[in-house]
Amino acid sequence: MTRYASIDLGTNTVRLLIAAVGSGGMEPLHISRRITRLGGGFTRESGLSPEARQRTVAALVEFAADLARHGVTNLRAVATSAVRDAVNGAEFCAEVRDRTGILLEVISGEEEGALTLRGVCTALGEPDETLLAFDVGGGSTEFTLADGGAPCFIRSLPLGVVRLTEGKQEPAAMSDKIDRELGKLASELAGAGVVVDPSRTTLVGTAGTATTLAAIDLGMTDYDYRRVNGHWLPRGKVAAILRQLLALTPRERLAVPGMEKGREDLIVAGGLVTLKAIDCFGFDGMKVSDFGLLEGVLLNLASP
């Protein structure tokens, strides 16, 4: 089996996956993740803040050492919302290259959605049914409608938990922004003649918000992606978890089993996006996938 590696540089989290890929599938060998909040302090005028850049480059220096230790040369590293929207994004990519040797590829929201779908389908056993996968990120949320594993509609919305939390702060203001963006999405789908039938479609949530909600529902003190992949979260459970978390301070949320440190202030925004996405399309819940963009990037590298 050949070793491959992928890096997903997001607005909140940077992740590394090293895996062996062969005819039998993908075997993870090493996984690292750091919450660096690259989009923290982001402004249209200045882009990525010096502090956020420093935190993220430090994590990538560690990842470069991991890659060298494992002898991996087949690497694809992608950057998403924060870097593609930043006026200093190219400068940051050059800094990463100079400090770590890692070449960052800034991908579009549409490619992000397609690659995420590939990871999701792998987690769920290459499902044949229609899926609506959504990835709540730090800077954006991608919605991908797929039939038999093939994407037929992808949109990236400016709904990210870091940007919502830093820009709107209060849940009511976040809700208004989410409602507006989901309303635009629903109108665009209708205008394109695309119908999302919840009786024939499975809603799948992936990335940090979805996996954190699953971990809380499962009461997990030690995170296990195998239990998270395919976990069903009814709408009522999502609403109950959100109510529980809204009643707590960010510090108090850290005592909730399943809550990841570094996400305690962002989970409200993520929970609101999740609940409103479920309601927007009339679903009664969602499946959760731990696999997403990181795995999709690696699999696409191994088998384009």
N, C-alpha and C positions, 0 to 999 in steps of 0.2 A: 504493500500500500504506500502511496506517495503522500508526503506531508505537505500541507498547505496551511496558510494563515490568512486571517482577515482582521481588519481593524474597522470598527464603526465609531467614528468621532462625531458624537452628537452634541446638542446644545447643553445638555446636562451631564451626560455620562460618556466616557470613552471606554471601549471594550476591545479585548483581544481574544481571538479564538485560534488555537493551533489544533489541527485535526489530521488524521490519516484517512484518506479517501481511496476506496477501491470498489470492486464489484459488489462487495457486501454492504456498501453504504459508507457513512461517515462515523468515525470513532474519535470523539473529542480527547485530546491529549493534554491540553492546558487551556484554562480560561482565566482571564483577569479582567477586572472592571474597577474603574475609579470614577467617583462622582467629582468632577472638576468644575462644573457649572461654567462652561465656556461662554455661554450666553449671559452670564451674570454681569450686570452693569453695561449691557449692550446699548449703544445709541446709534441712530441713523447717521449722525455726523461723524462720530469717531469709530464706530464699529466695535470690535472686540476690545475689551479693557485690558490694560497691561497686566493686572493681577490675574485675570482669568486666563490670559495667554500663558503666564508663568506657571500656573497650576497645571495646565493641560500639557505643556511641553515637558514638565517634570514627569508626568505620568507616561508620556510617550518615550522618554529616555528609559524608563523602567521596562516598557514593552520591547524596546530595541534590544535590551539585554536579554529578555526572555527569548526573543527570536534567535539571537546568536547562540544562546545556550542550547536551544533545540535544533540548531542547524537548519533553520527554515529559510529558504530563498524564494519560494513561491508565495508572494504576499500581494494582496490587494487591500489598500487602505482608503476608505471613503469618508468624506466629510459632508455633512448635511446642512440643515437650515442656517445655523449661526454663521458658518463660514461662507456659504453661498450668498447670504444677504449682507455681509460685512464689507464696508468700503476698504478695509485693510485685510480682507481675506487672503488675497494673493501674497501679501507681505507675511502673513502668518504661516502660510504653506511653505514659503521659502525659509522661514525661521525653523520650522519643523525639519525640513530637509537638511539644513545645515547642522542642526544640533543632533539629529538622530539617524539621518540617512533614509528616513521613511518618506516616500513620495505620496502625498495626499492627493486624491482625486475628488474634486468637488462634483457631486452628482445632483441632477435635477430632482424635483419632487416626484416626477413621473417615474424616473428610473428607480428612485427609492421605493416607491410603491410596488413596482414589479419585482424587485429583488426581495423585498419583505415577503411578498406572496410566496416566492419560492421557498423561503425558510419556513413559513407557516405550513405550507403543504407537506413539507418533509416531516414536521412535527406531528401532523394529524394523519399521516399515512397516505399521502397523495389522494385526498378525497375527490370523488367524482361529482359531488353535488355542487350547487352554486354557493359561493362564499362571498360575504362582504367583510373583508379584513380591514381593520383600522388600527393605526399605529400612532398612539398619543406620544409625541416627542416633546422635547424642551422648547423647540421653536416653531414646530408645525405639527399638523396631524394629517396623515395620508389615509385616504379611503380608496380601496381597490376592490372592485366587483369582478369576480372571476367565475368562469364556468369550466368545470373539468380541469382546473389548474391553470387555465389560460386567462390572463387579464383582458377584460373587455371595456373597462372604464376605470380611470385613475384620476384622482384629484388631490392636490395638496392644499390644505387650508391653513391660514395663519392663526392656528390655535395651538400654541405650545405652552406647557405648564410653567416654564420659567418666565416667558413673556407675559402670560396672564397674571401670574403671581406678582411680578414686579411692576406691571403696568396698570393693573386693575385693582389689586389688593383685596377689595371687599367681594364676597361671594355674589352679591346682587349685580355688581358691575361685570364680573366674570360671566355670569349667566346671560346677561344682555348680549355681550359680545359673542358668546357661543351660539345663542339663538339666532343671531343675525347670520353668522357664517353657515350654520346648518340649514337655515332657510334658503340661502343662496344655492347651497349644494342640492337641496331637494328640487328647487326650481330648475337648475341646470339639468338634473337627471330627467325631469319631466319634459323639458324642452327637447332633450335628445331622444325621447321616446323610450327611456330606460326605466323599467319597473322593478323595484325591489320588493319581491313578494316574501314576507316573513314566513309564510307557511311552506315555502320551497327553498329558502335561503338560510344558511347558517351564518350568524354574526360571530366574527372571531376578533378578539382583542389581543394585541401583542405589545411588547415593550414594557417599560418600568411601571406605569400606572396599572396596567392589566395584571401583571405578575404580582405586584404588591397587593392588590385587592384579592387575588387568589390566595396568596400566602397568608393574609389576615383571615380570610374565610376558613382556611385549613388550620389556622392556629400554629403555623410553622415557626419554630424557634431556630431551626437550621434549614436553610433554603434547599430544596431539592427540585430541580427542574423537571425531573421525571414525573413527579406528582402534579406539577403545575400544567404540563402539556396535556391538553384535552380536558382540563377541569371545567366543569359547567358552573357558571355563576348566574343564578336567577336574578331577574331585575330587582326583586324585593331584597335580596341579599346586598346588592350593590347600594341600594337606597339606604338600607340599615347601617352598613359600614360607613357611608358618607355622613349620616346623621351622628353616628358615634364619634367620628373624627372631628366634625364641626364643633362638637361640645367641648373639645379638648384644646389646650394650647399646643403649639408645635413640640415643646419639650415633653408634655404629657403623652403625646402620640408615640413617642419613642418607646414607651412601656407596652404598647400594643404588640402582641406577638405577630410577626410577619412584617412589621414596619422597618424599612431599611433606613439607616442613618443617612442623612443628606436629602431625604425625600419628604421629611416630616412637614415642611411648609408648602410643598408642591402638590401633595396628594389631594388637597381639596379641589384645586383647579382640575387635576386629572380625573378625579371622581365625578366632577360636574360634566366634563366632556363625555365621559363614558356613559353616565346615566342619560344624558340628553341625546346621545347617539342611539342608544337603545330605544328611547321613546320616539325619536324623530321618524324611525322606520317601522315602529310598531312591533319590535321584537319582545319576547318575554324573558330574554336573558342572552348570555353570550358564552361561547367557548373561549378558553384562554390558551394562548400559545407562548411558551417561553422562547421558542425559536422565532426568528424574524430576520431583520436586515443583516445582522452579523453572519448568520448561517447561510442566508441567501447569497451574500457576497462570496463566501468561501466556496459554495457549491458551484456558483457561476464561474469562478476562477478555475475550478477543477474540471468542469464540464460545461463550457459555454453554450 
